């Protein structure tokens, strides 16, 4: 965790910890040397012999408590996950002919529809959702809206088309994101946005605008793309009575995610796809913010101090 301290000058008190540790080691060595030279005194013979490891544990816990208390004294802030109240998510689904492959039952497209509908239900209430279907070109089927039923009905109505241009699908999503209503609390700032793109293959060279440029343009407007490579290496479709292999191609989708600042996923079964959508929903639904976390270190110091006290008590007490 990256920490930022409101009073970093207070961290100088941490210097005391190695000093105290060196002092303790010096006392331990001095005591051991005295015993070697003079043997045990009468009082030491009468008292039960202490176990050295208990003393070491007590000192270590005390020093750790002091370190945690010092960090709390400097008032640290760290990254925490905070639920987003508003954002726009564009769902882009590949509807090219290869999506009729039945390596994922009943077919890639039909299984993708079910998972996408479940994904829509996972989005926070205040989020806008848009839908794009793409093959040789992209089509904005639903502009950003909070009407979940409208989006789900559009997903159910997706139909197969010829060719594949992932870049055009991304640009259709970027067009949809521009239609998102502004945040009433921050009208001058573009609302948070993300693109969730599912495809099973690579774009046809020379068809439409390139996906690399589209990914770069998405990053420029702070719309990371979460790509899902969907399908198996053994997928095929029937064309004119012959099998035509349509193996999943992950390379282009991985590059798109990297260029846009998003993340790439892959799914070879309907269950894996549902899991991926759930993971993406969690990531999109939260944002990282710096918040003061002094109480975490203060609480840790208290726990360590209690443990150190118990260790000290155990040196002089006999437990039942």
C-alpha positions in Angstrom: 0.0 0.0 0.0 1.3 3.4 -0.9 1.2 5.7 2.1 1.2 9.5 2.3 1.7 11.1 5.7 0.3 14.5 6.7 3.1 15.1 9.2 6.1 13.2 7.7 8.6 14.9 10.0 7.1 12.9 12.9 8.5 9.8 11.3 11.9 10.7 12.8 10.7 9.1 16.0 11.1 5.8 14.3 14.9 6.3 14.8 14.3 5.4 18.5 13.3 1.9 17.6 16.7 0.6 16.3 18.3 2.5 19.2 16.2 0.8 21.7 16.8 -2.6 20.0 20.6 -2.1 20.1 20.3 -1.1 23.8 18.3 -4.3 24.6 20.8 -6.5 22.7 23.7 -4.8 24.6 21.9 -5.5 28.0 21.3 -9.1 27.0 25.0 -9.6 26.1 26.1 -7.8 29.3 23.9 -10.1 31.4 25.1 -13.2 29.7 28.8 -12.2 30.1 28.3 -11.5 33.8 26.8 -14.9 34.3 29.6 -16.6 32.5 32.2 -14.8 34.7 30.4 -15.0 38.1 27.8 -17.6 37.8 24.3 -17.3 39.1 23.7 -15.2 42.3 21.6 -16.4 45.2 18.4 -14.7 44.0 18.7 -16.2 40.5 19.0 -19.7 42.1 15.8 -19.2 44.1 13.6 -17.8 41.3 12.4 -20.0 38.4 14.5 -19.7 35.3 12.9 -17.5 32.7 12.7 -18.6 29.1 14.7 -16.3 26.9 12.3 -16.4 24.0 9.5 -14.9 26.1 11.7 -11.9 26.8 12.5 -11.5 23.2 8.9 -11.8 22.1 7.9 -9.2 24.7 10.5 -6.7 23.5 9.7 -7.3 19.8 6.0 -6.7 20.4 6.7 -3.6 22.4 8.9 -2.2 19.6 6.4 -3.1 16.9 3.7 -1.3 18.9 5.9 1.7 19.2 6.5 1.7 15.4 2.8 1.4 14.7 2.0 4.2 17.1 4.6 6.4 15.5 3.1 5.8 12.0 -0.3 6.7 13.4 1.1 9.9 15.0 2.3 10.9 11.5 -1.4 10.6 10.3 -1.1 8.4 7.2 -3.4 8.2 4.3 -3.7 5.2 1.9 -5.6 4.0 -1.1 -8.9 2.5 -0.2 -11.7 1.2 -2.4 -14.7 3.6 -2.4 -18.0 2.8 -4.1 -18.8 4.9 -7.1 -22.2 6.6 -7.2 -22.1 7.5 -10.9 -20.4 6.1 -14.0 -21.2 5.1 -17.5 -20.4 1.6 -18.8 -20.6 0.7 -22.5 -21.0 -3.0 -23.2 -19.7 -4.0 -26.6 -20.5 -7.5 -27.9 -19.1 -9.1 -31.0 -21.9 -10.4 -33.2 -19.7 -11.6 -36.1 -20.5 -15.0 -37.7 -17.9 -16.8 -35.7 -20.0 -16.1 -32.6 -22.4 -18.9 -33.8 -19.8 -21.5 -32.9 -21.1 -24.1 -30.5 -18.0 -24.8 -28.5 -19.8 -22.9 -25.7 -23.4 -24.2 -25.5 -25.9 -23.4 -26.9 -23.6 -21.0 -28.9 -21.0 -18.3 -28.1 -23.5 -15.5 -28.8 -26.4 -17.0 -26.9 -24.3 -17.8 -23.8 -22.7 -14.3 -24.1 -26.2 -12.7 -24.0 -27.1 -14.5 -20.8 -23.9 -13.4 -19.1 -24.2 -9.8 -20.3 -27.7 -9.6 -18.9 -26.5 -10.8 -15.6 -23.7 -8.2 -15.8 -26.2 -5.4 -16.3 -27.9 -6.5 -13.1 -24.6 -6.3 -11.2 -24.0 -2.6 -12.0 -24.8 -0.1 -9.2 -28.2 1.6 -9.5 -26.8 5.0 -10.3 -24.7 3.7 -13.2 -25.7 4.4 -16.9 -25.3 1.5 -19.2 -25.0 1.6 -23.0 -24.9 -1.3 -25.6 -23.0 -1.6 -28.8 -23.1 -4.6 -31.2 -20.2 -4.8 -33.7 -19.1 -7.0 -36.6 -17.9 -5.3 -39.8 -19.1 -2.0 -38.2 -20.3 -0.9 -34.8 -23.9 0.0 -33.9 -25.0 1.9 -30.9 -28.1 -0.1 -29.9 -28.8 1.7 -26.6 -27.4 5.1 -25.6 -26.4 5.6 -21.9 -29.4 4.9 -19.7 -30.4 3.7 -16.2 -33.2 1.7 -17.7 -31.9 -1.8 -17.1 -34.9 -3.4 -18.9 -34.2 -1.5 -22.1 -30.6 -2.6 -22.2 -31.4 -6.3 -21.4 -34.0 -6.4 -24.1 -31.5 -5.0 -26.6 -29.0 -7.7 -25.6 -31.6 -10.4 -26.2 -32.2 -9.0 -29.7 -28.6 -9.1 -30.9 -28.3 -10.7 -34.3 -25.3 -12.1 -36.2 -23.6 -10.1 -39.0 -20.6 -10.7 -41.3 -17.0 -9.5 -40.7 -15.2 -8.2 -37.6 -13.8 -4.8 -36.8 -13.1 -4.4 -33.1 -11.9 -0.8 -33.7 -15.3 0.3 -35.0 -16.9 -1.3 -32.0 -14.7 0.7 -29.7 -15.5 4.0 -31.6 -19.2 3.3 -31.3 -18.8 3.0 -27.6 -16.8 6.2 -27.5 -19.7 7.9 -29.3 -22.1 6.4 -26.7 -20.0 7.7 -23.8 -20.2 11.3 -25.1 -24.0 11.1 -24.7 -23.7 10.3 -21.0 -25.4 12.9 -18.8 -23.1 15.0 -16.7 -22.7 14.5 -13.0 -24.8 17.2 -11.3 -22.2 17.6 -8.5 -19.3 18.0 -11.1 -20.9 19.3 -14.3 -17.6 20.5 -15.7 -15.9 17.0 -15.4 -16.7 14.1 -17.6 -18.3 11.3 -15.6 -16.2 8.1 -15.0 -16.5 5.7 -17.9 -15.5 2.3 -18.9 -15.9 -0.1 -21.9 -16.5 -3.8 -21.5 -15.7 -5.5 -24.8 -16.4 -9.2 -25.6 -15.0 -10.8 -28.7 -13.8 -14.2 -29.9 -11.4 -13.2 -32.6 -9.1 -10.6 -34.3 -10.2 -7.9 -36.6 -10.1 -8.4 -40.4 -7.1 -6.4 -41.6 -8.0 -3.2 -43.5 -11.6 -3.2 -42.4 -12.5 0.0 -40.5 -10.3 2.0 -38.1 -7.7 0.1 -36.2 -8.3 -1.2 -32.7 -4.9 0.1 -31.5 -5.8 3.7 -32.4 -9.3 3.2 -30.9 -7.7 2.0 -27.6 -5.4 5.0 -27.5 -8.3 7.3 -28.1 -10.2 5.6 -25.3 -7.3 6.1 -22.9 -7.2 9.8 -23.9 -10.8 10.3 -22.6 -10.1 8.1 -19.5 -12.3 5.2 -20.6 -10.4 2.0 -19.9 -11.4 -1.1 -21.9 -11.9 -4.4 -20.2 -11.6 -7.0 -22.9 -12.9 -10.6 -22.7 -11.5 -13.1 -25.1 -14.4 -15.5 -25.5 -14.2 -19.0 -26.9 -12.0 -22.1 -27.1 -9.1 -23.1 -29.5 -11.3 -25.8 -31.0 -14.3 -23.6 -32.0 -15.6 -23.9 -35.5 -18.6 -23.0 -37.6 -20.2 -24.7 -40.6 -20.0 -22.9 -43.9 -21.3 -24.5 -47.1 -21.3 -27.9 -45.3 -17.6 -27.6 -44.3 -16.1 -26.9 -40.9 -14.3 -23.6 -40.7 -12.1 -23.2 -37.5 -12.8 -20.1 -35.5 -10.3 -20.4 -32.6 -10.3 -17.6 -30.0 -7.7 -15.0 -30.6 -6.4 -13.2 -27.5 -3.5 -11.2 -28.8 -5.5 -8.2 -30.2 -7.7 -8.0 -27.1 -4.8 -8.1 -24.8 -3.2 -5.2 -26.7 -6.4 -3.2 -26.6 -6.6 -3.5 -22.8 -2.9 -2.6 -22.4 -3.2 0.5 -24.6 -6.4 1.8 -23.0 -5.3 1.3 -19.4 -7.8 -1.5 -18.8 -7.5 -5.2 -18.2 -7.8 -8.3 -20.3 -9.7 -11.4 -19.4 -10.5 -14.7 -21.1 -13.4 -17.2 -20.8 -13.8 -20.6 -22.3 -17.1 -21.6 -20.7 -20.3 -19.9 -19.8 -19.5 -20.2 -16.1 -16.1 -18.6 -16.6 -17.7 -15.7 -18.5 -20.1 -15.1 -15.6 -17.2 -15.0 -13.2 -15.3 -12.5 -15.4 -18.3 -10.2 -15.7 -18.7 -10.3 -11.9 -15.0 -9.4 -11.4 -15.3 -6.5 -13.9 -18.4 -5.3 -12.1 -16.6 -5.1 -8.8 -13.7 -3.2 -10.4 -15.9 -0.7 -12.2 -18.1 -0.2 -9.1 -15.3 1.0 -6.9 -12.6 3.6 -7.3 -9.3 4.1 -5.5 -9.1 7.2 -3.2 -6.7 8.3 -0.6 -8.3 8.4 2.8 -6.8 8.9 6.3 -6.2 5.5 7.9 -4.7 6.7 11.2 -7.1 4.5 13.2 -5.8 1.3 11.5 -2.2 2.0 12.8 -3.5 3.2 16.2 -5.6 0.0 16.6 -2.6 -2.1 15.5 -0.5 -0.4 18.2 -3.0 -1.1 20.8 -3.2 -4.8 19.9 0.6 -5.2 19.9 0.8 -3.4 23.2 -1.7 -5.8 24.8 0.2 -8.8 23.5 3.5 -7.3 24.7 1.9 -6.8 28.2 0.7 -10.4 28.3 4.2 -11.6 27.3 5.8 -9.5 30.2 3.2 -10.9 32.7 4.0 -14.4 31.6 7.6 -13.9 32.7 6.6 -13.5 36.3 3.3 -15.4 36.5 2.5 -19.1 36.6 -0.6 -19.8 34.5 -3.1 -22.4 35.8 
